[in-house]
Amino acid sequence: MSAFVVLPLSHQITAEVRASRRAPVYGHPVHEELAGGTGPCRECLRPFVVGAEDRLLFTYSPFDGQSTLPQPGPVFIHATSCSRHDGVGFPEGLRSIPLVAQAYHRDGTVGAPVALPVRDQDAVLDRALGVSSVTFLLLRHAEAGCFIARVQRVA
């Protein structure tokens, strides 16, 4: 059994974006479009159904309030409310998405991105979190480089 959780965007953030149509912190306008790619949604962590689901694009930083280098970038969520991913281990909805994991260490250093091979994501993430100096991992899209979710040890 995996000893980690994959944390999507909080419902508070996604609800605020849907209501205000503004990016949190930055205030940039949100763009709505019919899904032209699989995404995934940063709340439910499932791929979008291309040509069938509306999605919102906005600027987000996984480091807001936690870093001197916030690293903002584009993220997508479903245009209408969806069920936030919750659970231990790697989400099934992300298994087909090309991803890399990047380790963030206690001393402030950042590890090189490590590709997550399809169907072996759990083992790679468990190994990365097995390094005692690692405090958390960030998942990024391997092709676009954008933030997907945060990974941390089960408390």
MOHU-V770987 format. One record per residue. N is the residue number from 1. RES is the residue in one small letter. SS is DSSP state (@ for helix, = for strand, . for the rest). PSI is psi in whole degrees, 0 to 359 (NA if undefined). NEAR is the number of other ideal C-beta (glycine too) atoms within 8 Angstrom. Layout:
n:res:ss:psi:near
N:RES:SS:PSI:NEAR
N:RES:SS:PSI:NEAR
//
This chain:
n:res:ss:psi:near
1:m:.:139:4
2:s:.:145:9
3:a:.:36:8
4:f:=:162:13
5:v:=:146:9
6:v:=:117:14
7:l:=:116:7
8:p:.:183:11
9:l:.:148:9
10:s:.:154:7
11:h:@:327:7
12:q:@:315:6
13:i:@:312:10
14:t:@:322:14
15:a:@:320:9
16:e:@:316:9
17:v:@:315:15
18:r:@:323:12
19:a:@:316:6
20:s:@:336:7
21:r:.:35:8
22:r:=:146:10
23:a:.:136:12
24:p:.:145:10
25:v:.:310:7
26:y:.:332:7
27:g:.:7:5
28:h:.:148:8
29:p:=:147:6
30:v:.:142:12
31:h:=:130:7
32:e:=:139:8
33:e:=:161:8
34:l:=:134:8
35:a:.:122:15
36:g:.:356:6
37:g:.:173:6
38:t:.:343:9
39:g:.:238:11
40:p:.:174:14
41:c:.:132:14
42:r:.:4:14
43:e:.:308:13
44:c:.:347:12
45:l:.:35:14
46:r:.:149:11
47:p:.:151:10
48:f:.:151:14
49:v:.:109:7
50:v:.:130:8
51:g:.:1:6
52:a:.:340:6
53:e:.:141:9
54:d:=:143:10
55:r:=:157:15
56:l:=:134:14
57:l:=:130:10
58:f:=:167:14
59:t:=:133:10
60:y:=:145:14
61:s:.:128:11
62:p:.:357:8
63:f:.:10:9
64:d:.:122:8
65:g:.:1:3
66:q:.:358:4
67:s:.:151:6
68:t:.:344:2
69:l:.:93:5
70:p:.:336:7
71:q:.:55:9
72:p:.:152:8
73:g:=:178:10
74:p:=:140:9
75:v:=:158:12
76:f:=:147:12
77:i:=:162:15
78:h:=:144:13
79:a:.:329:9
80:t:.:158:6
81:s:.:140:6
82:c:.:170:10
83:s:.:122:4
84:r:.:136:10
85:h:.:138:13
86:d:.:133:3
87:g:.:165:6
88:v:=:145:8
89:g:.:184:10
90:f:.:130:10
91:p:.:134:11
92:e:@:324:5
93:g:@:340:11
94:l:@:351:15
95:r:.:329:10
96:s:.:359:6
97:i:.:132:12
98:p:.:118:6
99:l:=:156:13
100:v:=:153:10
101:a:=:140:15
102:q:=:127:12
103:a:=:139:12
104:y:=:121:10
105:h:=:157:11
106:r:.:325:6
107:d:.:6:5
108:g:.:354:5
109:t:.:158:5
110:v:=:132:7
111:g:.:162:11
112:a:.:146:4
113:p:.:139:9
114:v:=:124:11
115:a:=:141:8
116:l:=:105:13
117:p:.:142:7
118:v:.:133:7
119:r:.:4:5
120:d:.:19:8
121:q:@:318:13
122:d:@:313:9
123:a:@:318:7
124:v:@:316:12
125:l:@:319:15
126:d:@:317:11
127:r:@:314:8
128:a:@:318:13
129:l:@:349:13
130:g:.:347:6
131:v:.:120:8
132:s:.:332:4
133:s:.:347:7
134:v:=:128:13
135:t:=:326:7
136:f:=:170:9
137:l:=:151:14
138:l:=:135:13
139:l:=:134:14
140:r:=:153:13
141:h:=:128:10
142:a:.:336:9
143:e:.:317:5
144:a:.:337:5
145:g:.:359:6
146:c:.:155:9
147:f:=:137:13
148:i:=:305:13
149:a:=:167:13
150:r:=:143:10
151:v:=:132:14
152:q:=:162:10
153:r:=:151:6
154:v:.:133:6
155:a:.:NA:2
//
